[in-house]
């Protein structure tokens, strides 16, 4: 009996510390949860604030860009500001020229490969079946070139016209090699005119410190074309 009473007493003595420990644990967990909530709220506020700042900055940049464009139109920019603008535009145009050149190369290579495939099939009297993947690749390259260029420019208008003829000739008249070769020569000529004229345009704008007018740009295209091949130029534009 004494032994049982001792065990019971020991159990009763152990309960308060256990309860106290549990209370401490619960209090700690509550504090941690409260801290986590504060952290989450603070992070959300900071994130929202950063978003607002970013949006405000973007709007400010857009307003500044619009203001610069207006100043350029009004002629109120000083020489240094104009120079900076021209340098920026020139850098962007150089990147654009490189992209256009890559698209020219892609289109020409795809057309030439497709043409050789069609000719070989006809020489071997094989059924001429057009692979739609090749067709779509050429169409894609052609469309990308058209999107890069300004169709209102006379040289570009001719280039788009001859690129379509080149594509149609491959599909419908691949056996007419001489016709395809002549169209291809016109396409390459016009592509070179576009690239060389744009380089000359950048050089002149950098020297003058201002953008060229549309009439000045058209004159550059004409001069470059005549210097490259006056006979072909007259054949195309006559």
Secondary structure, DSSP 4 states (H G I P E B T S, - for coil): -HHHHHHHHHHHHHHHHHHHHHHHHHHHHHHHHHHHHHHHHHHHHHHHHHHHHHHHHHHHHHHHHHHHHHHHHHT---HHHHHHHHHHHHHHHHHHHHHHHHHHHHHHHHHHHHHHHHHHHHHTT------HHHHHHHHHHHHHHHHHS-TTSHHHHHHHHHHHHHHHHHHH-TT-HHHHHHHHHHHHHHHHHHHHHHHHHHHHHHHHTSPPPHHHHHHHHHHHHHHHHHHHHHHHH-
